[in-house]
Amino acid sequence: MSAHMCIQWGDIPQALIDSSRQRIDEAQKLQLIALDGCPFSGELTRLAGGRLQLDFPFPRNPALREQLIEWALHWGISFTVVV
């Protein structure tokens, strides 16, 4: 996938953060986070200034893409898609 959905960590409701499942991918040294109901796991990255961002793959498949968008809209989470 060449596009990503980016979400600022501060925009994620605390209830989702509290129930999230987090792990480190040892092979690539990535912090991966799975949020309830989200069809994909995201990668947590630290941006300039110390801000945290959660990046998800943005699927080319329309049905999977719509699931991801609907999940974010359901929770009122703002997002940006970067190609």
Summary of the structure (lengths in Angstrom):
residues: 83
radius of gyration: 12.3
end to end distance: 9.4
largest distance: 35.5
contacts: 200
relative contact order: 0.30
helix: 29%
strand: 37%
